[in-house]
């Protein structure tokens, strides 16, 4: 049986956001979905300059969870940039 989802403190977004290469219709692009908690971990560490321990405290999760979220989030972002895909940022917590 899977573990229960632990609520994470994430800044709410005002709707779903997407980013895509210019000049290519969205219907022709493969989509990659970045979960809100992955986005929040990347924002806190890479944009706001927090270290993983500070980000973990802000999100109310373990440092290991932040590290995992950073790894998956960064991989998705680089995949989108390198392979001309559309990035969808969820506006809700996953598994809610």
N, C-alpha and C positions, 0 to 999 in steps of 0.2 A: 504494500500500500504506500503511495507517495506521501511525502511529508506535507504538512499543511503549509500553505503560502503565508509567509510573514509579511505583514504590511510594511511598506517602505515609505519614507518621507520623500516625496518628489514634488517639485514645482508643477502645478497644473498648467497645461497648455490650452489655449482657447480654440480648440478644434484640431483636427488632424492636419498635419503639415506634410508637404511633399516637395522634393527637390529633384530636378531632372536636367539632363543635358538640353541646351537650347537647340531648336531646329529639328528635334525628333518628336513626333507625336507620342503622347503617353501610352497610347494603346499598343505601340510597337516596342515598348521597353519592358524588360523584366523588372519586377518590383522586389525590393528588399525592405522588410519592415524592421525598424529600430524601435524596440520597446521603450516605454517611458523611463523605466529604471536604468536602462543602458544609456539613454540620452542624458539623464541626470548625473550619472557617474562620470561620463565624459565631460559634461559641462563643469562640474565641480572641480575635477582634477586638471583638465586641459585648458579650460577657459578662465575659471576663477583662481587657478593656481593652488588649490588645496592639495595636500598630500593624501595618500589613501586612508590614513588613520582619521584625519579631519573629515574627509568625505564620508567615511563609514559612520562617524558620530552624527553628522548632519542627516544622513539617510536612515539612521537607526538600524544598521546592519553590521555584520562583521567586516573586518578589513579584507578577509578572503573573498567575501561576496563582492565587494567593490572591485577587487582585482579581477574576478571572473567577469563582472559586468563590463569593465574597461576592455578586457581582451575581446569579448564578443562584439561589443559596440564598435570598437576601433576597426576590427576586421570587416564588419559590415560597411562602414564608411569608406574604407579603402577599396573594397570590392566595387562599390557604387562608382567611385571616381575612376578606377582603372578600367572597368568593363562597361561603361556607358549604360548604367542601370538607373532606375528611379528609386529614390530613397523616400520611404513613408515613415513618418514619426508618429507613433501612436499617441493619442491624447488621454489614454486611460492606463491604469495599472494592468499588467498582464495577469491572467488567471483570476480576475475579480469576478 
